[in-house]
Amino acid sequence: MGRIRSIFFLSLSPTLAGLVFVASAGAAEQNPWLEIHSTHYTVITDAGQKKGAEIALRFEQMRAVFGSLLMKDRVSEPLPLTILAFKNDKSYYQTAPLQQGQPMGVPGFFLAGEDQNFIVLNGFEEESWRAVAHDFAEMLLAYNYPPVQGWFDEGTAEYFSSIRLDDRKYEIGGDPELQSSFHEDLLGNQTPSRTPQKSFTELLSGQVWLALPDLLTMKHEPATNNQGMRNTLFYAQSWMTMHYLLHEKKLPATGTYFDLVENQHVPVEEAIPRAYGMSAAEFDRAVKDYFHSLTSLFTTLDASKRPGEQSTAPEPYEFPELVGPADSAITSKTFPEADAQAIGAEIKSRIPDRRAAGLEELNTLATTAVPVPPRPFTNRQVKQVKKDNADDAPLLTAIGNEIAHRALAWNHIESGEFDAALEELGDAAALDRQDLWIRYYLSVLKYRMAQAKKTDIQGLPNMLQDLRAVVEWYPEFADAYDLTAVARMEGGGPAAAMQAERTAIRLSPRNQQYLLHMAEIYESDKKWDAARALLERLQSSSNAQIAAASRDRLGELLAQQRYGVSGATIASDRKLSPQSSPFDVLDQDAAKRAAAQAQTAADLRPEKFLEGRLVSVDYSQAPTAILIVSSGATTLKLRTADYKSLLLIGADSFSCEWNNRSVSVNYKPGGLADGDLVSVEMH
């Protein structure tokens, strides 16, 4: 328990000493790896400064083009994205997913995760970033557009994936599935392809199109990078429909259409004329006429049928570049080779066919001794193995690579192996306690342990401090806001929780787990109608776990509404026996909170939330205390009958000496300028 306690309080213990990897001068000269930063992206590469900077710039440009297409002034990315670019084929194909036992045939792939996203590129190939343009667009759609019908997502992503970029302009609108009908070998000989796939232009040149209402309501499974999976009439027609809508500047009308069909449940045949001002038949004809007007598509198709001939036809549309080399600040620094190996192994561990090899590499890196400079180590988590060169410049040897340890910790968290995750996080923190990933993973671990054991979250004040540090490091980290909402709901009240959850939903509007948590917050705040509306919507989710949880919550809503206690709480109280914990103070806080809630059950005043500055504390009538809190032009006098029992977050005990401190408060209003405190969160 002592070891676990020290891990939970890593973020608050200034005496803990970390270990920092230091490579020798010779190793630094030979290390080819660089860490390149642009405004929004990190590229880890051994392909050189020029190639790495080009890749970073291209992704900044794609992000800007996406925002322009979707008419977004601000593009959100609520999960960190790391781009790993290898300099040669061998390294890339040893990492890439397998298809029928062989590495995939494209020079780039996108790997989504619950905690972070990765893009892996073959830097040896020109324009390797184009291989992930479709997935990149789908990722940005998921984060920046509400959930809608499949044709919109796939049509937008296909249109976007035709993009071509340079330092001066970008072209877009070509056929993204068009390939040459001839294959060229290493000697330059060209032979007809054995199984040529039909391009979108060929598919749409036929006489048969899907009826527009059928296209707009068709269910589909998103395709992968498997060749030929997107060469269907659904994808082709979705592509051309979005081609037309974007060119004709009908995106606002499309928003109206989705409001009608998604929110107001208006039939498609009725929604089309109301949104677009034309019937379904007229809409269908307009798209077909637009397709036949794009002569460059047919010129390029004809060229692809002739051996040895490359089309010089430009993409249908050309625009000045939105982000050029002078517009994006790009910096670089050397990156430890062992860290690059750990990132590559972590990516493998997340790919089913590569998982075993990736975990083996991570374990090797996590148990390999590395040299560190001498310093007084006081953290018992550090594994000191030996001393070298004692007479000259002594070096200590520590075990492992920090990135490997934290990657293994995440793997254990995902597998429900919580004790092993704690150990790995402790080892990672011993090597680099400044890494904010550790504090995020620790917060996720606490939440999932509480979920699995059906107990309160342990170490709640530290968790909130860790999450605050995480969102300061990555302000768009939606999951950190969601976890903050969960922690606030348990320890501070629904008003503060609701604010954090709304931020998470704004950053990632399609994440149904966040919506489920919002429904639970509504329920906790006795907003029955809002909770029921969300749960009824979620019970038809395609995610089986979300749907089942929503149905369960709906069933419990009646008990909660009638008795003020959920059925799940009653059932868990009957089944679970008290468990020992190193955090007894949290149990005491929970008991105080329950007692306070019981005493104020008749208080029907709405709870409010305020962020501001604690000006001063008046405790002249102790144990009563009055806190003066200022926010903008508003100044409130907030009272607590007993400051010793006031729920505090981010502080161990109440201090009458507090002044000029940033705080968040939950309170029940009295008059216009006063109220009764429910909780105080110190920042």
C-alpha positions as CSV (number, residue, x, y, z in Angstrom):
1,M,0.0,0.0,0.0
2,G,2.9,2.3,0.7
3,R,4.1,1.9,-2.9
4,I,0.6,2.6,-4.3
5,R,0.2,5.7,-2.1
6,S,3.5,7.2,-3.4
7,I,2.4,6.7,-7.0
8,F,-1.0,8.4,-6.4
9,F,0.7,11.4,-4.9
10,L,3.5,11.8,-7.4
11,S,2.1,15.0,-8.8
12,L,2.2,16.6,-5.3
13,S,5.6,15.4,-4.0
14,P,8.3,18.0,-4.8
15,T,11.0,15.8,-3.1
16,L,10.7,13.0,-5.6
17,A,13.7,12.8,-7.9
18,G,13.3,11.8,-11.6
19,L,15.8,10.2,-13.9
20,V,16.6,11.9,-17.3
21,F,18.0,9.9,-20.2
22,V,21.3,11.4,-21.3
23,A,23.0,10.1,-24.5
24,S,26.7,10.3,-24.9
25,A,28.1,12.8,-27.4
26,G,29.0,10.1,-29.9
27,A,25.6,8.6,-29.7
28,A,24.0,12.0,-30.3
29,E,26.0,12.5,-33.4
30,Q,24.9,9.1,-34.8
31,N,21.2,9.4,-33.7
32,P,19.2,10.2,-36.9
33,W,15.9,10.9,-35.1
34,L,14.3,14.3,-34.9
35,E,11.2,15.7,-33.1
36,I,9.7,18.3,-35.3
37,H,6.9,20.6,-34.1
38,S,4.5,22.8,-36.1
39,T,1.6,24.8,-34.7
40,H,-0.6,21.7,-34.3
41,Y,1.4,18.6,-35.0
42,T,4.4,16.6,-33.8
43,V,6.5,14.6,-36.3
44,I,9.0,12.0,-35.2
45,T,11.2,11.0,-38.0
46,D,14.6,9.7,-39.1
47,A,14.0,10.9,-42.7
48,G,15.8,14.2,-42.1
49,Q,15.0,17.8,-41.2
50,K,13.7,18.7,-44.7
51,K,11.4,15.8,-45.1
52,G,10.1,16.1,-41.5
53,A,9.4,19.8,-41.9
54,E,7.6,19.2,-45.3
55,I,5.3,16.6,-43.6
56,A,4.5,18.9,-40.7
57,L,3.7,21.7,-43.2
58,R,1.5,19.5,-45.4
59,F,-0.7,18.5,-42.4
60,E,-1.0,22.1,-41.3
61,Q,-2.1,22.9,-44.9
62,M,-4.6,20.0,-44.9
63,R,-6.1,21.1,-41.6
64,A,-6.5,24.7,-43.0
65,V,-8.2,23.4,-46.2
66,F,-10.6,21.2,-44.2
67,G,-11.6,24.3,-42.1
68,S,-12.2,26.3,-45.3
69,L,-14.3,23.5,-46.9
70,L,-16.5,23.1,-43.8
71,M,-16.6,26.9,-43.2
72,K,-14.9,26.5,-39.8
73,D,-13.0,29.4,-38.3
74,R,-11.6,27.0,-35.7
75,V,-10.8,23.3,-36.1
76,S,-10.7,21.1,-33.0
77,E,-8.6,18.1,-32.4
78,P,-9.5,16.7,-29.0
79,L,-6.9,13.9,-29.0
80,P,-3.2,14.5,-29.4
81,L,-1.9,13.3,-32.8
82,T,1.7,12.0,-33.3
83,I,3.1,11.5,-36.8
84,L,5.8,8.9,-37.2
85,A,7.7,9.0,-40.5
86,F,10.2,6.3,-41.4
87,K,13.0,7.1,-43.9
88,N,12.8,3.7,-45.7
89,D,10.4,1.0,-46.9
90,K,11.8,-1.7,-44.5
91,S,11.1,0.1,-41.3
92,Y,7.7,1.2,-42.4
93,Y,6.5,-2.2,-43.7
94,Q,7.7,-3.8,-40.5
95,T,5.2,-1.6,-38.6
96,A,2.3,-1.3,-41.0
97,P,-0.9,-3.4,-40.6
98,L,-1.1,-6.7,-42.4
99,Q,-3.6,-7.6,-45.1
100,Q,-4.0,-11.3,-45.8
101,G,-0.6,-11.8,-44.1
102,Q,1.2,-9.1,-46.2
103,P,2.0,-5.5,-45.3
104,M,-0.6,-3.0,-46.6
105,G,0.2,-1.6,-50.1
106,V,-0.2,2.1,-49.3
107,P,2.6,4.4,-47.9
108,G,0.7,5.6,-44.8
109,F,-1.9,4.6,-42.3
110,F,-4.0,6.2,-39.5
111,L,-4.3,4.5,-36.1
112,A,-7.1,5.8,-33.8
113,G,-7.0,5.4,-30.0
114,E,-9.1,6.3,-27.0
115,D,-6.2,8.3,-25.6
116,Q,-4.3,9.5,-28.7
117,N,-4.1,9.1,-32.5
118,F,-1.1,8.1,-34.6
119,I,-0.3,8.5,-38.3
120,V,2.6,6.4,-39.7
121,L,4.2,7.3,-43.1
122,N,6.8,5.8,-45.4
123,G,9.0,8.9,-45.8
124,F,10.7,7.3,-48.7
125,E,7.6,7.7,-50.9
126,E,6.7,11.1,-52.4
127,E,3.5,12.6,-51.0
128,S,3.0,9.7,-48.6
129,W,0.7,11.9,-46.5
130,R,-1.9,11.7,-49.3
131,A,-2.4,8.0,-48.3
132,V,-4.0,9.2,-45.0
133,A,-6.0,12.2,-46.4
134,H,-9.3,10.3,-46.3
135,D,-8.8,9.1,-42.7
136,F,-7.5,12.5,-41.7
137,A,-10.7,14.1,-43.0
138,E,-12.9,11.6,-41.3
139,M,-11.1,12.2,-38.0
140,L,-11.6,16.0,-38.3
141,L,-15.3,15.4,-39.3
142,A,-15.8,13.4,-36.1
143,Y,-14.4,16.2,-34.0
144,N,-16.0,19.2,-35.8
145,Y,-19.4,18.1,-37.2
146,P,-22.4,16.6,-35.4
147,P,-23.2,12.9,-36.2
148,V,-25.1,12.8,-39.6
149,Q,-25.9,10.4,-42.4
150,G,-23.1,8.4,-43.9
151,W,-23.1,9.9,-47.4
152,F,-22.0,13.3,-46.0
153,D,-19.0,11.9,-44.1
154,E,-17.9,9.6,-46.9
155,G,-18.5,12.1,-49.6
156,T,-16.6,14.8,-47.8
157,A,-13.7,12.5,-47.0
158,E,-13.5,11.3,-50.6
159,Y,-13.6,14.8,-52.0
160,F,-10.9,15.9,-49.5
161,S,-8.6,12.9,-50.3
162,S,-8.1,14.1,-53.8
163,I,-6.1,17.1,-52.5
164,R,-2.7,18.0,-53.9
165,L,-0.5,20.5,-52.1
166,D,2.7,22.5,-52.7
167,D,4.1,25.6,-51.2
168,R,2.0,28.0,-53.3
169,K,-1.4,26.4,-54.1
170,Y,-3.6,23.4,-53.5
171,E,-5.7,21.5,-56.0
172,I,-8.8,19.5,-55.2
173,G,-11.7,17.7,-56.8
174,G,-10.1,15.0,-58.8
175,D,-11.2,11.3,-58.8
176,P,-9.6,9.9,-55.6
177,E,-10.0,6.3,-56.7
178,L,-8.5,6.6,-60.2
179,Q,-5.5,4.4,-60.8
180,S,-3.5,3.7,-63.9
181,S,-4.6,0.7,-65.9
182,F,-0.9,-0.3,-66.2
183,H,1.7,-1.5,-63.7
184,E,5.3,-0.5,-64.0
185,D,8.1,-2.8,-62.7
186,L,11.5,-1.9,-61.4
187,L,12.9,-1.9,-65.0
188,G,10.3,0.5,-66.2
189,N,8.3,-2.1,-68.1
190,Q,4.5,-1.5,-68.2
191,T,2.0,-4.3,-68.2
192,P,-1.8,-4.1,-67.9
193,S,-3.1,-4.5,-64.3
194,R,-4.6,-7.8,-63.6
195,T,-7.7,-6.7,-61.7
196,P,-8.2,-2.9,-62.4
197,Q,-10.8,-1.4,-60.1
198,K,-13.4,0.9,-61.6
199,S,-12.8,4.6,-60.7
200,F,-15.6,6.8,-59.4
201,T,-15.7,8.5,-62.8
202,E,-16.3,5.2,-64.5
203,L,-19.0,4.1,-62.0
204,L,-20.9,7.4,-62.4
205,S,-20.6,7.3,-66.2
206,G,-23.0,4.3,-66.3
207,Q,-26.7,4.7,-66.7
208,V,-27.7,3.6,-63.2
209,W,-27.4,5.8,-60.1
210,L,-28.9,5.2,-56.7
211,A,-32.2,7.0,-56.2
212,L,-31.4,10.1,-54.1
213,P,-33.6,9.2,-51.1
214,D,-31.9,5.7,-51.1
215,L,-28.5,7.3,-51.1
216,L,-29.3,9.7,-48.3
217,T,-30.7,7.0,-46.0
218,M,-28.4,4.1,-46.8
219,K,-26.6,2.4,-43.9
220,H,-23.0,1.5,-44.6
221,E,-19.9,0.2,-42.8
222,P,-16.9,2.5,-43.2
223,A,-14.3,1.1,-45.5
224,T,-10.6,0.7,-44.6
225,N,-7.5,1.1,-46.7
226,N,-8.1,-2.3,-48.3
227,Q,-7.9,-1.7,-52.0
228,G,-11.2,-1.7,-53.8
229,M,-13.4,-1.4,-50.7
230,R,-14.5,2.1,-51.7
231,N,-15.0,1.4,-55.4
232,T,-18.8,1.2,-55.1
233,L,-21.7,3.3,-56.3
234,F,-22.5,4.5,-52.8
235,Y,-19.0,6.0,-52.3
236,A,-18.9,7.4,-55.9
237,Q,-22.3,9.1,-55.7
238,S,-21.6,10.4,-52.1
239,W,-18.4,11.9,-53.5
240,M,-20.1,13.7,-56.4
241,T,-23.0,14.9,-54.2
242,M,-20.6,16.6,-51.8
243,H,-18.6,17.8,-54.8
244,Y,-21.7,19.6,-56.0
245,L,-22.8,20.9,-52.6
246,L,-19.3,22.3,-51.8
247,H,-18.9,23.9,-55.3
248,E,-22.4,25.4,-55.2
249,K,-21.9,26.7,-51.6
250,K,-24.8,24.8,-50.3
251,L,-23.3,23.7,-47.0
252,P,-25.6,26.0,-45.0
253,A,-28.6,24.5,-46.7
254,T,-27.1,21.0,-45.9
255,G,-27.0,22.0,-42.2
256,T,-30.7,22.9,-42.5
257,Y,-31.4,19.6,-44.1
258,F,-29.7,17.7,-41.3
259,D,-31.6,19.7,-38.7
260,L,-34.8,18.6,-40.3
261,V,-34.1,14.9,-40.7
262,E,-31.9,14.4,-37.6
263,N,-33.6,16.6,-35.0
264,Q,-37.1,17.2,-36.3
265,H,-37.4,13.7,-37.8
266,V,-38.8,15.1,-41.1
267,P,-38.9,12.5,-43.9
268,V,-36.1,12.9,-46.5
269,E,-38.4,13.6,-49.4
270,E,-40.0,16.5,-47.5
271,A,-36.7,17.8,-46.0
272,I,-34.9,18.1,-49.4
273,P,-37.3,20.8,-50.9
274,R,-37.5,22.6,-47.5
275,A,-33.7,22.8,-47.2
276,Y,-32.5,23.1,-50.9
277,G,-35.5,24.7,-52.5
278,M,-35.9,21.9,-55.1
279,S,-37.5,18.5,-55.3
280,A,-35.5,15.3,-54.9
281,A,-35.7,14.7,-58.7
282,E,-34.4,18.2,-59.4
283,F,-31.6,17.8,-56.9
284,D,-30.7,14.5,-58.5
285,R,-30.6,16.0,-62.0
286,A,-28.5,19.0,-60.8
287,V,-25.8,16.6,-59.4
288,K,-25.7,14.6,-62.6
289,D,-25.4,17.7,-64.8
290,Y,-22.7,19.0,-62.6
291,F,-20.8,15.7,-62.9
292,H,-20.9,15.8,-66.7
293,S,-19.6,19.4,-66.7
294,L,-16.3,18.3,-65.1
295,T,-14.4,17.6,-68.3
296,S,-11.1,17.3,-66.6
297,L,-12.3,14.1,-64.9
298,F,-12.8,12.4,-68.2
299,T,-9.5,13.7,-69.7
300,T,-7.6,12.2,-66.7
301,L,-9.6,8.9,-67.0
302,D,-8.7,8.6,-70.7
303,A,-5.0,9.2,-70.0
304,S,-5.0,6.4,-67.3
305,K,-6.0,3.9,-70.0
306,R,-2.9,4.5,-72.2
307,P,0.5,3.0,-71.2
308,G,3.4,5.4,-70.6
309,E,1.2,8.5,-70.7
310,Q,0.7,10.7,-67.7
311,S,-2.1,13.1,-67.6
312,T,-1.2,16.8,-67.4
313,A,-4.8,17.8,-66.7
314,P,-5.0,19.7,-63.4
315,E,-7.5,18.9,-60.7
316,P,-10.9,20.5,-61.3
317,Y,-10.2,23.3,-58.8
318,E,-7.1,25.3,-57.8
319,F,-6.8,27.8,-55.0
320,P,-4.0,29.8,-53.4
321,E,-2.4,27.9,-50.5
322,L,-3.9,28.8,-47.2
323,V,-0.7,28.0,-45.1
324,G,2.7,28.5,-46.7
325,P,6.2,27.8,-45.4
326,A,6.4,31.4,-44.0
327,D,3.0,31.0,-42.2
328,S,3.9,28.0,-40.0
329,A,6.6,28.1,-37.3
330,I,8.4,24.8,-37.5
331,T,11.0,23.8,-34.9
332,S,13.1,20.7,-34.5
333,K,15.3,19.0,-32.0
334,T,17.1,15.7,-31.6
335,F,15.0,12.8,-30.3
336,P,16.4,9.9,-28.4
337,E,16.5,6.8,-30.6
338,A,15.2,4.6,-27.7
339,D,12.2,6.9,-27.5
340,A,11.6,6.6,-31.2
341,Q,11.8,2.8,-30.9
342,A,9.3,2.9,-28.0
343,I,6.8,4.9,-30.1
344,G,7.1,2.4,-33.0
345,A,6.6,-0.5,-30.6
346,E,3.6,1.2,-29.0
347,I,2.0,1.6,-32.4
348,K,2.6,-2.1,-33.1
349,S,1.1,-3.0,-29.8
350,R,-2.2,-1.3,-30.9
351,I,-2.4,-3.2,-34.2
352,P,-3.9,-6.7,-33.7
353,D,-1.5,-8.5,-36.1
354,R,1.5,-6.7,-34.7
355,R,0.4,-6.7,-31.0
356,A,2.5,-9.6,-29.7
357,A,5.7,-8.2,-31.3
358,G,5.0,-4.7,-30.1
359,L,4.5,-5.8,-26.5
360,E,7.7,-7.8,-26.6
361,E,9.6,-4.8,-27.9
362,L,8.1,-2.6,-25.2
363,N,9.0,-5.0,-22.4
364,T,12.6,-5.2,-23.7
365,L,12.9,-1.4,-23.8
366,A,11.2,-1.2,-20.3
367,T,13.8,-3.5,-18.8
368,T,17.0,-2.3,-20.5
369,A,19.4,-0.4,-18.3
370,V,20.1,3.2,-19.4
371,P,22.8,5.6,-18.1
372,V,21.7,8.7,-16.1
373,P,23.7,11.5,-14.4
374,P,24.4,11.1,-10.6
375,R,22.1,12.8,-8.2
376,P,20.6,12.1,-4.8
377,F,17.8,9.7,-5.4
378,T,15.1,9.6,-2.7
379,N,12.2,8.0,-4.6
380,R,12.0,4.3,-3.7
381,Q,10.4,3.6,-7.1
382,V,13.7,4.2,-8.8
383,K,15.6,0.9,-9.6
384,Q,19.2,1.7,-9.0
385,V,21.3,-1.2,-10.4
386,K,25.0,-0.3,-10.3
387,K,27.6,2.5,-10.3
388,D,30.1,2.8,-13.1
389,N,33.4,4.8,-13.4
390,A,33.2,5.7,-9.7
391,D,36.7,7.3,-9.7
392,D,36.0,9.6,-12.6
393,A,32.4,10.6,-13.4
394,P,30.1,8.2,-11.8
395,L,27.0,7.1,-13.7
396,L,24.0,5.4,-12.2
397,T,22.0,2.9,-14.2
398,A,18.3,2.9,-14.2
399,I,15.9,0.4,-15.7
400,G,13.9,1.2,-18.7
401,N,12.5,3.7,-21.1
402,E,9.8,6.1,-19.9
403,I,7.7,6.0,-23.1
404,A,7.8,2.2,-23.0
405,H,6.6,2.1,-19.4
406,R,3.7,4.4,-20.0
407,A,2.7,2.5,-23.2
408,L,2.7,-0.7,-21.2
409,A,0.7,1.1,-18.5
410,W,-2.0,2.0,-21.0
411,N,-2.1,-1.5,-22.3
412,H,-2.7,-2.8,-18.8
413,I,-5.4,-0.2,-18.2
414,E,-7.2,-1.3,-21.4
415,S,-6.9,-4.9,-20.2
416,G,-8.2,-4.1,-16.7
417,E,-4.9,-5.1,-15.1
418,F,-4.8,-2.2,-12.7
419,D,-2.0,-3.3,-10.3
420,A,0.3,-3.8,-13.3
421,A,-0.6,-0.4,-14.7
422,L,0.2,1.2,-11.3
423,E,3.6,-0.3,-11.3
424,E,4.4,0.8,-14.9
425,L,3.2,4.3,-14.1
426,G,5.4,4.4,-11.0
427,D,8.4,3.3,-13.1
428,A,7.6,5.9,-15.8
429,A,7.3,8.7,-13.3
430,A,10.6,7.7,-11.7
431,L,12.2,8.3,-15.1
432,D,10.4,11.5,-16.1
433,R,7.9,12.8,-13.6
434,Q,7.3,15.9,-15.8
435,D,5.5,13.8,-18.5
436,L,1.9,14.9,-18.5
437,W,0.9,11.6,-20.1
438,I,1.6,9.9,-16.8
439,R,-0.8,12.2,-15.0
440,Y,-3.5,11.7,-17.6
441,Y,-3.1,7.9,-17.5
442,L,-3.2,8.0,-13.7
443,S,-6.5,9.8,-13.9
444,V,-8.0,7.3,-16.3
445,L,-6.7,4.5,-14.1
446,K,-8.4,5.9,-11.0
447,Y,-11.7,6.3,-12.9
448,R,-11.6,2.8,-14.3
449,M,-10.7,1.2,-11.0
450,A,-13.7,2.9,-9.4
451,Q,-15.9,1.7,-12.2
452,A,-14.7,-1.9,-12.0
453,K,-15.0,-2.0,-8.2
454,K,-18.2,0.1,-8.0
455,T,-16.6,2.4,-5.4
456,D,-15.8,6.1,-5.2
457,I,-12.8,7.5,-7.1
458,Q,-9.7,7.4,-4.8
459,G,-7.4,10.3,-4.7
460,L,-10.0,12.7,-6.0
461,P,-8.3,16.0,-5.2
462,N,-5.0,14.8,-6.8
463,M,-7.0,13.6,-9.8
464,L,-8.5,17.0,-10.4
465,Q,-5.1,18.7,-10.1
466,D,-3.6,16.3,-12.5
467,L,-6.4,16.9,-15.0
468,R,-6.1,20.6,-14.7
469,A,-2.4,20.2,-15.6
470,V,-3.3,18.0,-18.6
471,V,-5.7,20.5,-20.1
472,E,-3.2,23.3,-19.6
473,W,-0.7,21.2,-21.6
474,Y,-3.3,20.2,-24.3
475,P,-6.3,22.6,-24.0
476,E,-8.4,20.6,-26.5
477,F,-8.1,17.2,-24.7
478,A,-11.8,16.3,-24.6
479,D,-11.3,13.2,-22.5
480,A,-9.6,15.2,-19.8
481,Y,-12.6,17.5,-19.6
482,D,-14.9,14.4,-19.4
483,L,-12.9,12.9,-16.6
484,T,-13.0,16.3,-14.8
485,A,-16.8,16.3,-15.1
486,V,-17.0,12.8,-13.6
487,A,-14.7,13.8,-10.8
488,R,-16.6,17.1,-10.1
489,M,-19.9,15.3,-10.1
490,E,-18.6,12.9,-7.5
491,G,-16.8,15.5,-5.4
492,G,-18.2,18.9,-6.1
493,G,-21.7,19.0,-7.5
494,P,-23.5,18.9,-10.9
495,A,-23.1,22.5,-11.9
496,A,-19.3,22.4,-12.2
497,A,-19.5,18.9,-13.7
498,M,-22.0,20.1,-16.4
499,Q,-19.6,22.9,-17.4
500,A,-16.7,20.5,-18.0
501,E,-18.9,17.9,-19.8
502,R,-20.2,20.6,-22.2
503,T,-16.7,21.4,-23.1
504,A,-15.9,17.8,-23.8
505,I,-19.0,17.4,-26.0
506,R,-18.2,20.6,-27.9
507,L,-14.7,19.3,-28.6
508,S,-15.9,15.8,-29.6
509,P,-19.6,16.0,-30.5
510,R,-19.9,12.4,-31.7
511,N,-18.5,10.8,-28.5
512,Q,-21.6,9.1,-27.1
513,Q,-19.8,8.2,-23.8
514,Y,-19.7,12.0,-23.1
515,L,-23.4,12.2,-23.8
516,L,-24.2,9.4,-21.5
517,H,-22.2,11.1,-18.7
518,M,-24.1,14.3,-19.4
519,A,-27.4,12.4,-19.0
520,E,-26.1,11.1,-15.6
521,I,-25.2,14.7,-14.6
522,Y,-28.7,15.9,-15.5
523,E,-30.1,13.0,-13.5
524,S,-27.9,14.0,-10.5
525,D,-29.1,17.6,-10.8
526,K,-32.8,16.3,-11.0
527,K,-33.2,17.6,-14.5
528,W,-35.4,14.7,-15.4
529,D,-36.7,15.7,-18.8
530,A,-33.2,16.5,-20.1
531,A,-31.8,13.3,-18.8
532,R,-34.7,11.2,-20.3
533,A,-34.4,12.9,-23.7
534,L,-30.7,12.1,-23.9
535,L,-31.1,8.5,-22.7
536,E,-33.9,7.8,-25.1
537,R,-31.7,9.0,-27.9
538,L,-28.8,6.9,-26.8
539,Q,-30.7,3.7,-26.3
540,S,-30.8,3.3,-30.1
541,S,-27.1,3.8,-30.4
542,S,-25.1,1.5,-32.7
543,N,-22.7,1.1,-29.8
544,A,-24.1,-1.9,-27.9
545,Q,-22.5,-0.9,-24.6
546,I,-23.9,2.7,-24.8
547,A,-27.3,1.4,-25.8
548,A,-27.5,-1.1,-22.9
549,A,-26.2,1.4,-20.4
550,S,-28.8,4.0,-21.6
551,R,-31.6,1.5,-21.3
552,D,-30.5,0.6,-17.7
553,R,-30.3,4.3,-16.8
554,L,-33.8,4.9,-18.1
555,G,-35.1,2.0,-16.0
556,E,-33.5,3.6,-12.9
557,L,-34.7,7.1,-13.7
558,L,-38.1,6.4,-12.2
559,A,-36.6,5.3,-8.9
560,Q,-34.3,8.3,-8.8
561,Q,-37.1,10.7,-9.6
562,R,-39.4,9.2,-6.9
563,Y,-36.9,8.5,-4.1
564,G,-33.9,10.6,-4.8
565,V,-31.7,7.5,-4.9
566,S,-31.0,5.5,-8.0
567,G,-31.7,1.8,-8.2
568,A,-28.1,1.1,-9.1
569,T,-26.9,2.8,-5.9
570,I,-29.3,0.8,-3.7
571,A,-28.3,-2.5,-5.4
572,S,-24.6,-1.8,-5.1
573,D,-25.0,-0.8,-1.4
574,R,-26.5,-4.3,-0.8
575,K,-23.9,-6.2,-2.7
576,L,-20.6,-4.4,-1.8
577,S,-18.9,-4.7,1.5
578,P,-16.6,-1.9,2.7
579,Q,-13.1,-2.2,1.3
580,S,-9.9,-1.1,3.0
581,S,-8.2,1.8,1.3
582,P,-5.0,3.8,1.8
583,F,-7.2,6.9,1.3
584,D,-9.3,6.8,4.4
585,V,-9.7,10.6,4.3
586,L,-11.7,10.2,1.1
587,D,-14.1,7.8,2.8
588,Q,-14.5,10.4,5.6
589,D,-15.2,13.1,3.1
590,A,-17.8,10.9,1.4
591,A,-19.5,10.3,4.7
592,K,-19.5,14.0,5.5
593,R,-20.9,14.7,2.0
594,A,-23.7,12.2,2.5
595,A,-24.6,13.6,5.9
596,A,-24.6,17.2,4.5
597,Q,-26.8,16.1,1.6
598,A,-29.2,14.4,4.0
599,Q,-29.4,17.6,6.2
600,T,-30.1,19.8,3.1
601,A,-32.6,17.4,1.4
602,A,-35.4,19.9,1.8
603,D,-33.3,22.7,0.2
604,L,-34.8,23.1,-3.3
605,R,-32.8,26.1,-4.3
606,P,-30.9,25.5,-7.7
607,E,-27.2,25.0,-7.4
608,K,-25.1,27.5,-9.2
609,F,-21.4,27.5,-10.4
610,L,-19.0,30.4,-10.5
611,E,-15.3,30.7,-11.4
612,G,-13.5,33.7,-9.9
613,R,-11.1,35.0,-7.4
614,L,-11.3,34.5,-3.6
615,V,-10.7,38.0,-2.3
616,S,-10.8,37.3,1.4
617,V,-12.2,35.0,4.2
618,D,-14.2,36.3,7.2
619,Y,-14.1,33.8,10.1
620,S,-14.8,36.2,13.0
621,Q,-17.8,34.0,13.9
622,A,-16.1,30.7,13.6
623,P,-16.9,27.9,12.7
624,T,-19.0,30.0,10.3
625,A,-17.0,31.5,7.5
626,I,-17.9,34.0,4.8
627,L,-15.9,33.9,1.5
628,I,-15.8,37.0,-0.6
629,V,-15.6,35.8,-4.3
630,S,-15.2,38.2,-7.2
631,S,-15.9,37.4,-10.9
632,G,-15.8,40.3,-13.3
633,A,-18.3,42.9,-12.1
634,T,-19.9,40.5,-9.7
635,T,-18.9,40.1,-6.0
636,L,-20.6,37.5,-3.8
637,K,-20.6,36.8,-0.1
638,L,-20.8,33.0,0.2
639,R,-21.4,31.5,3.7
640,T,-20.6,28.1,5.2
641,A,-22.0,27.2,8.6
642,D,-18.9,25.1,9.4
643,Y,-15.7,25.6,7.4
644,K,-14.3,22.4,8.8
645,S,-16.9,20.3,7.0
646,L,-17.0,22.3,3.8
647,L,-16.2,20.1,0.8
648,L,-12.8,21.2,-0.6
649,I,-11.2,20.2,-3.9
650,G,-7.6,20.8,-4.6
651,A,-6.8,21.6,-0.9
652,D,-6.2,19.3,2.1
653,S,-7.8,21.6,4.7
654,F,-9.6,25.0,4.9
655,S,-7.4,28.0,5.6
656,C,-8.7,31.3,7.1
657,E,-5.6,33.0,5.5
658,W,-6.7,32.4,1.9
659,N,-6.8,35.5,-0.2
660,N,-6.3,36.5,-3.9
661,R,-6.7,32.8,-4.9
662,S,-8.4,31.5,-8.1
663,V,-11.3,29.3,-7.2
664,S,-14.4,27.6,-8.6
665,V,-17.4,27.4,-6.3
666,N,-20.8,25.7,-6.2
667,Y,-23.3,27.5,-4.1
668,K,-27.1,28.0,-3.5
669,P,-28.1,31.6,-4.1
670,G,-29.6,33.6,-1.3
671,G,-30.1,37.1,-2.6
672,L,-28.5,38.9,-5.6
673,A,-25.1,39.0,-3.9
674,D,-24.9,36.2,-1.3
675,G,-25.5,32.5,-1.0
676,D,-24.6,29.2,0.9
677,L,-21.5,27.3,-0.2
678,V,-21.7,23.7,-1.4
679,S,-18.1,23.2,-2.4
680,V,-14.9,25.1,-3.2
681,E,-12.2,24.0,-5.7
682,M,-8.8,25.7,-5.3
683,H,-6.8,26.4,-8.4
